[in-house]
Amino acid sequence: MAILRALYWQRCCYMPALRGLRGWRNHQLQAQRRLHRDIIEALKAAAGAENVSTATAVREQHRKDESYQSCKPPDAVVWPQNVEQVSRMARICFENNIPIIPFGTSTGMEGGVLAVKGGICFNLMKMDRIVELNTVDFDVTVEPGVTRKGLSNYLRDSGLWFPVDPGADASLCGMAATSASGTNAVRYGTMRENVINLEVVLADGRIIHTAGKERRFRKTSAGYNLTNLFVGSEGTLGIITKTTLRLYGIPESMVSAVCSFPTVQAALDCTVQILQSCIPIARIEFLDDVMVDACNKYSNLRYTVASTLFLEFHGTERSVEEQVQATGLFHRCLCPNFKATRNHRDHKRRFGEVKAYRRALAMHGTCTGEHGIGLGKRHLLVEEIGAAGMEVMREIKAALDPKNIMNPGKVL
């Protein structure tokens, strides 16, 4: 009887509290739902109802990129039409502490567009204008929806081209956000060397131009280098809504060459000799015997299974011939099978990228190559940059994104 009385007393004491707790939880859930509806309505007012979606199928399409990683989909997807809409919607998210995930062609390899904390996915592909082409100054300004191939088609009759080629038909603003590069980097550099100016929407909706509005000079010492702060930031500091890029004249002639070596060291020695001799080679890509064998099997090729260099030369007919001859001298000192093949002007070979991460770090290299940090390499970034450098990055992040809503969970 004593036990029954105790249980009855507990029920009398605790049941109202439990009912109150359940009621409080239901009230909170209803409040969250009302807040969610209010935010969705505010986003629709900012960009138009047709440019905001909470449909499951649409959200599922925006839950991953080309990486192996995946997570829950974003809470909603928006398609802004211009920078003013991006600014207004970013302000809405900032005021309500909602994560923002910039989204382009989703060709990234490190999970950079995953909504790890939910939030609003900003799909920028409807902002697809080529804003201005300056053939005299060799630069072009584009919006996020312009892809690398789209720009190449636009430039076809101008005599100019943009040489940064990561392989995929990526968004050019996305390439700036991840500091992408490719096999042309040995001559033309990466996105970091080829971005002149950026228009960026910050977490609170403010719009900045990293080199000044509509400025596109080649050299400056005016203050901190804000442009390179945002190149490679992977959407964690702001949303890139325009980028001004450096262009180059289309080479008159392109020649590619393949050369195998008996050892890895022989291939490396030859590369060093080529670079030390100031040969303006456009591409150098190295594959060891394991990767060559894999490429042969995957693509039905017949390359010699050995350490191999793939090279490409750009220039006039005469200068390319001189480059090939000079490079061939170095190769023949180390192996007898140097072969060069003339390319059509619009044709460029694409070769695989070799990654060993920690081995690269041990040899004073980098863990990234060109695909950025995203989710998968955050622990490696700590090893590469060091504790003090990481703390500075966190301080910069906190200054520009105090609520941690800009692509949270990435890089840091």
C-alpha positions as CSV (number, residue, x, y, z in Angstrom):
1,M,0.0,0.0,0.0
2,A,2.9,2.3,0.8
3,I,4.3,1.8,-2.7
4,L,0.9,2.4,-4.3
5,R,0.5,5.6,-2.3
6,A,4.0,6.8,-3.3
7,L,3.3,6.1,-7.0
8,Y,-0.1,7.9,-6.7
9,W,1.7,10.9,-5.1
10,Q,4.3,11.0,-7.8
11,R,1.6,10.9,-10.5
12,C,-0.2,13.8,-8.8
13,C,3.0,15.8,-8.5
14,Y,4.7,15.0,-11.9
15,M,1.8,14.6,-14.3
16,P,0.9,18.3,-14.4
17,A,4.6,19.1,-14.9
18,L,4.8,16.6,-17.7
19,R,1.7,18.0,-19.3
20,G,3.2,21.4,-19.0
21,L,6.5,20.3,-20.5
22,R,4.7,18.7,-23.4
23,G,2.6,21.8,-23.9
24,W,5.7,23.9,-23.8
25,R,7.4,21.7,-26.4
26,N,4.3,21.8,-28.6
27,H,4.2,25.5,-28.3
28,Q,7.9,25.7,-29.3
29,L,7.3,23.5,-32.3
30,Q,4.3,25.5,-33.4
31,A,6.3,28.7,-33.0
32,Q,9.2,27.3,-35.0
33,R,6.7,26.3,-37.8
34,R,5.2,29.8,-37.7
35,L,8.8,31.3,-37.9
36,H,9.6,28.9,-40.8
37,R,6.5,30.0,-42.7
38,D,7.2,33.6,-42.0
39,I,10.8,33.3,-43.2
40,I,9.7,31.5,-46.4
41,E,7.1,34.2,-47.0
42,A,9.8,36.9,-46.5
43,L,12.1,35.1,-49.0
44,K,9.3,34.9,-51.5
45,A,8.7,38.6,-51.1
46,A,12.4,39.3,-51.7
47,A,12.8,37.1,-54.8
48,G,9.4,36.2,-56.0
49,A,7.4,33.1,-55.1
50,E,8.5,31.2,-58.2
51,N,12.1,31.5,-57.0
52,V,11.7,29.9,-53.6
53,S,11.0,26.2,-53.1
54,T,10.6,23.8,-50.1
55,A,9.6,20.8,-52.3
56,T,11.3,17.6,-51.2
57,A,12.5,16.7,-54.7
58,V,14.1,20.1,-55.1
59,R,15.8,20.0,-51.7
60,E,17.1,16.5,-52.4
61,Q,18.7,17.8,-55.6
62,H,20.7,20.3,-53.5
63,R,22.0,18.0,-50.8
64,K,25.3,17.0,-52.3
65,D,28.1,17.6,-54.9
66,E,30.5,15.3,-56.6
67,S,32.1,14.2,-53.3
68,Y,31.3,10.9,-51.5
69,Q,29.7,12.9,-48.7
70,S,26.1,13.6,-48.2
71,C,23.7,14.9,-45.5
72,K,20.2,16.0,-45.0
73,P,18.9,18.5,-47.6
74,P,18.6,22.2,-47.0
75,D,15.3,23.5,-45.5
76,A,14.6,25.6,-48.7
77,V,16.2,26.5,-52.0
78,V,16.1,30.0,-53.5
79,W,17.1,31.3,-56.9
80,P,18.0,35.0,-56.7
81,Q,18.0,37.0,-60.0
82,N,20.4,39.8,-59.0
83,V,22.7,41.0,-56.3
84,E,20.0,43.1,-54.6
85,Q,17.9,39.9,-54.1
86,V,20.9,38.1,-52.7
87,S,21.5,41.0,-50.3
88,R,17.9,41.1,-49.1
89,M,17.6,37.3,-48.5
90,A,21.0,37.2,-46.8
91,R,19.7,39.9,-44.4
92,I,16.6,37.8,-43.7
93,C,18.8,34.8,-42.9
94,F,21.1,36.9,-40.7
95,E,18.3,38.4,-38.7
96,N,16.9,34.9,-38.0
97,N,20.2,33.0,-37.5
98,I,19.6,30.8,-40.5
99,P,22.6,29.2,-42.3
100,I,23.3,30.2,-45.9
101,I,24.8,27.7,-48.4
102,P,25.9,29.2,-51.8
103,F,25.3,26.7,-54.6
104,G,26.5,26.6,-58.2
105,T,27.1,23.7,-60.6
106,S,27.7,21.3,-57.7
107,T,30.9,20.0,-59.3
108,G,33.0,20.3,-56.2
109,M,34.8,17.3,-54.7
110,E,34.9,18.1,-51.0
111,G,31.3,18.5,-49.9
112,G,31.4,22.3,-50.0
113,V,27.7,22.7,-50.7
114,L,26.3,20.4,-48.1
115,A,23.8,21.8,-45.7
116,V,25.3,20.3,-42.6
117,K,23.2,22.5,-40.3
118,G,20.2,22.9,-42.5
119,G,19.4,26.4,-43.7
120,I,18.7,28.1,-47.1
121,C,20.5,27.0,-50.2
122,F,21.2,30.0,-52.5
123,N,21.3,28.5,-56.1
124,L,23.0,31.3,-58.1
125,M,22.7,29.8,-61.5
126,K,20.0,32.1,-62.7
127,M,22.4,35.0,-62.4
128,D,24.1,34.2,-65.6
129,R,25.1,37.4,-67.3
130,I,28.5,38.2,-68.8
131,V,28.4,41.7,-67.5
132,E,31.3,43.3,-69.4
133,L,34.1,42.2,-71.8
134,N,37.2,44.4,-72.2
135,T,39.2,43.2,-75.1
136,V,41.7,46.0,-74.8
137,D,42.4,45.4,-71.1
138,F,42.1,41.6,-71.4
139,D,39.4,41.1,-68.7
140,V,35.8,40.0,-68.3
141,T,33.2,40.4,-65.5
142,V,30.7,37.5,-65.0
143,E,28.0,36.5,-62.7
144,P,27.9,33.2,-60.8
145,G,25.7,31.4,-63.4
146,V,28.4,31.7,-66.1
147,T,30.4,28.5,-66.4
148,R,33.9,28.0,-67.8
149,K,32.6,26.5,-71.1
150,G,29.9,29.2,-71.4
151,L,32.6,31.8,-71.2
152,S,34.8,30.0,-73.7
153,N,31.9,30.0,-76.2
154,Y,31.3,33.7,-75.6
155,L,35.0,34.5,-76.2
156,R,35.3,32.3,-79.3
157,D,35.5,35.2,-81.8
158,S,37.4,37.6,-79.6
159,G,40.8,36.1,-79.9
160,L,40.9,35.7,-76.1
161,W,40.5,32.8,-73.7
162,F,40.4,32.0,-70.0
163,P,43.0,29.2,-69.4
164,V,42.1,28.0,-65.8
165,D,40.7,24.6,-66.5
166,P,39.7,22.3,-63.6
167,G,38.2,19.8,-66.0
168,A,34.6,20.1,-65.0
169,D,32.3,22.8,-66.5
170,A,32.3,24.7,-63.2
171,S,30.8,28.0,-62.4
172,L,33.5,30.7,-62.6
173,C,32.4,32.3,-59.3
174,G,32.4,28.9,-57.8
175,M,35.9,28.4,-59.1
176,A,36.9,31.6,-57.4
177,A,35.3,30.5,-54.2
178,T,37.3,27.3,-54.2
179,S,40.5,28.8,-55.7
180,A,40.3,26.1,-58.5
181,S,43.1,25.6,-61.0
182,G,44.1,22.8,-63.3
183,T,47.0,21.5,-65.4
184,N,47.5,25.0,-67.0
185,A,48.6,26.4,-63.6
186,V,52.3,26.0,-64.4
187,R,52.1,28.9,-66.9
188,Y,48.9,30.7,-66.3
189,G,48.5,30.3,-62.5
190,T,45.3,29.4,-60.5
191,M,42.2,31.4,-59.9
192,R,44.0,33.2,-57.1
193,E,46.3,34.8,-59.8
194,N,43.6,35.5,-62.3
195,V,40.8,37.1,-60.2
196,I,41.1,40.9,-60.4
197,N,38.0,42.0,-58.5
198,L,35.0,40.4,-56.7
199,E,31.5,41.6,-55.8
200,V,30.6,39.9,-52.5
201,V,27.5,39.8,-50.3
202,L,28.4,39.5,-46.7
203,A,26.5,37.6,-44.0
204,D,24.5,40.6,-42.9
205,G,23.5,41.5,-46.5
206,R,26.1,44.3,-47.1
207,I,27.6,44.4,-50.6
208,I,31.3,45.0,-51.1
209,H,33.7,45.1,-54.0
210,T,37.1,43.8,-53.0
211,A,39.1,46.1,-55.3
212,G,36.6,48.9,-55.5
213,K,33.5,49.1,-57.6
214,E,34.1,48.5,-61.3
215,R,37.9,48.7,-60.8
216,R,40.0,46.3,-62.8
217,F,43.6,47.4,-62.5
218,R,46.4,44.8,-62.7
219,K,48.5,46.1,-59.8
220,T,47.6,48.0,-56.6
221,S,48.9,48.4,-53.1
222,A,45.7,50.0,-51.8
223,G,45.1,48.5,-48.4
224,Y,44.6,44.8,-47.5
225,N,44.2,42.3,-50.3
226,L,40.5,41.6,-49.8
227,T,40.2,39.9,-53.2
228,N,42.5,37.1,-52.2
229,L,40.8,36.9,-48.8
230,F,37.6,35.7,-50.5
231,V,39.3,33.6,-53.2
232,G,39.3,30.1,-51.7
233,S,37.0,31.0,-48.8
234,E,34.4,28.4,-50.0
235,G,31.4,30.5,-49.2
236,T,32.3,30.8,-45.5
237,L,32.9,34.6,-45.5
238,G,30.4,35.8,-48.1
239,I,28.6,35.0,-51.4
240,I,30.5,35.9,-54.6
241,T,28.0,37.5,-57.0
242,K,30.4,38.8,-59.6
243,T,34.0,38.1,-60.5
244,T,36.3,40.0,-62.9
245,L,38.8,37.7,-64.5
246,R,42.1,38.1,-66.4
247,L,42.1,36.9,-70.0
248,Y,44.8,35.9,-72.4
249,G,45.4,35.8,-76.1
250,I,44.6,32.4,-77.7
251,P,47.9,30.7,-78.6
252,E,48.5,30.3,-82.3
253,S,49.8,26.7,-81.8
254,M,49.5,24.0,-79.2
255,V,51.6,20.9,-79.0
256,S,51.4,18.1,-76.4
257,A,54.0,15.6,-75.4
258,V,54.2,12.3,-73.4
259,C,57.4,10.9,-71.9
260,S,57.9,8.0,-69.6
261,F,60.8,7.6,-67.2
262,P,62.4,4.6,-65.5
263,T,62.0,6.2,-62.0
264,V,59.9,8.9,-60.3
265,Q,63.1,10.8,-59.5
266,A,64.1,10.9,-63.2
267,A,60.8,12.5,-64.0
268,L,61.2,15.0,-61.3
269,D,64.7,15.9,-62.3
270,C,63.6,16.5,-65.8
271,T,60.8,18.8,-64.6
272,V,63.2,20.9,-62.6
273,Q,65.5,21.2,-65.5
274,I,62.7,22.4,-67.8
275,L,61.6,25.0,-65.3
276,Q,65.1,26.2,-64.5
277,S,65.7,26.7,-68.2
278,C,62.8,29.2,-68.4
279,I,60.9,27.2,-71.0
280,P,57.4,28.7,-71.0
281,I,55.7,25.4,-70.8
282,A,51.9,25.5,-70.4
283,R,51.1,22.2,-68.7
284,I,53.1,19.6,-66.8
285,E,51.2,16.7,-65.2
286,F,52.9,13.7,-63.5
287,L,51.5,10.2,-63.1
288,D,53.2,7.3,-61.5
289,D,53.1,3.8,-62.8
290,V,50.1,2.8,-60.7
291,M,48.0,5.8,-62.0
292,V,49.1,5.2,-65.6
293,D,48.0,1.6,-65.3
294,A,44.6,2.7,-63.9
295,C,44.1,5.2,-66.7
296,N,45.0,2.6,-69.3
297,K,42.4,0.2,-67.9
298,Y,39.7,2.8,-67.4
299,S,40.0,4.7,-70.7
300,N,41.4,1.8,-72.9
301,L,44.7,3.6,-73.4
302,R,48.1,2.2,-74.3
303,Y,50.6,4.3,-72.4
304,T,53.8,2.7,-71.1
305,V,53.2,1.7,-67.5
306,A,55.9,3.8,-65.9
307,S,56.4,7.2,-64.3
308,T,55.1,9.6,-67.0
309,L,55.1,13.3,-67.7
310,F,52.3,14.8,-69.8
311,L,53.3,18.2,-71.2
312,E,51.7,20.9,-73.4
313,F,53.4,23.9,-75.2
314,H,51.6,27.1,-76.3
315,G,52.8,29.9,-78.5
316,T,53.5,30.7,-82.1
317,E,54.4,28.0,-84.6
318,R,58.1,28.8,-84.3
319,S,58.2,29.3,-80.5
320,V,56.4,26.1,-79.9
321,E,58.9,24.2,-82.1
322,E,61.7,25.7,-80.1
323,Q,60.1,24.8,-76.8
324,V,59.6,21.2,-77.9
325,Q,63.2,20.9,-79.1
326,A,64.6,22.3,-75.9
327,T,62.4,20.1,-73.7
328,G,63.3,17.1,-75.8
329,L,67.0,17.6,-75.1
330,F,66.4,17.2,-71.4
331,H,64.1,14.2,-71.8
332,R,66.5,12.4,-74.1
333,C,69.2,12.7,-71.4
334,L,67.0,10.6,-69.1
335,C,64.9,8.5,-71.5
336,P,64.8,7.8,-75.2
337,N,61.0,8.0,-76.0
338,F,60.1,11.6,-76.0
339,K,57.0,12.1,-78.3
340,A,55.3,15.3,-79.3
341,T,51.9,15.6,-81.0
342,R,50.4,18.8,-82.5
343,N,47.0,19.7,-81.2
344,H,44.1,21.5,-82.9
345,R,43.7,25.0,-81.4
346,D,40.5,24.1,-79.5
347,H,41.7,20.8,-78.2
348,K,43.3,20.3,-74.8
349,R,44.1,16.9,-73.2
350,R,42.9,16.5,-69.7
351,F,45.0,14.3,-67.4
352,G,44.2,12.9,-64.0
353,E,45.3,14.5,-60.7
354,V,47.4,12.6,-58.2
355,K,46.7,13.3,-54.6
356,A,49.3,11.0,-51.2
357,Y,47.8,14.1,-48.6
358,R,50.0,13.6,-45.6
359,R,52.9,12.6,-47.8
360,A,52.5,15.9,-49.6
361,L,52.5,17.7,-46.3
362,A,55.6,15.9,-45.2
363,M,57.3,17.1,-48.3
364,H,56.3,20.8,-47.6
365,G,53.4,20.6,-50.1
366,T,49.7,21.1,-49.7
367,C,46.8,18.8,-48.9
368,T,44.4,20.4,-51.4
369,G,45.7,20.7,-54.9
370,E,42.7,22.6,-56.3
371,H,39.5,21.3,-54.8
372,G,39.6,23.2,-51.5
373,I,39.0,22.0,-48.0
374,G,35.2,21.6,-47.7
375,L,34.2,19.0,-45.2
376,G,36.7,16.2,-45.9
377,K,40.1,17.9,-45.3
378,R,39.5,20.1,-42.3
379,H,41.8,18.0,-40.1
380,L,44.5,18.2,-42.8
381,L,44.2,22.0,-42.9
382,V,45.1,22.1,-39.3
383,E,48.2,20.1,-40.0
384,E,49.1,22.3,-42.9
385,I,48.5,25.8,-41.5
386,G,49.2,25.2,-37.8
387,A,47.4,26.2,-34.6
388,A,48.2,29.9,-34.7
389,G,47.2,30.2,-38.4
390,M,43.9,28.4,-37.8
391,E,43.2,30.8,-34.9
392,V,43.7,33.8,-37.2
393,M,41.3,32.2,-39.7
394,R,38.7,31.7,-37.0
395,E,39.1,35.4,-35.9
396,I,38.6,36.5,-39.5
397,K,35.5,34.3,-39.8
398,A,34.1,35.6,-36.6
399,A,34.6,39.2,-37.7
400,L,32.9,38.8,-41.1
401,D,30.3,36.2,-40.0
402,P,29.7,36.6,-36.2
403,K,26.7,34.3,-36.3
404,N,28.4,31.6,-38.2
405,I,25.7,31.3,-40.8
406,M,27.9,31.4,-44.0
407,N,28.3,27.8,-45.1
408,P,28.9,26.6,-41.6
409,G,31.0,23.5,-40.9
410,K,33.2,24.0,-43.9
411,V,37.0,24.7,-43.9
412,L,37.1,25.5,-40.1
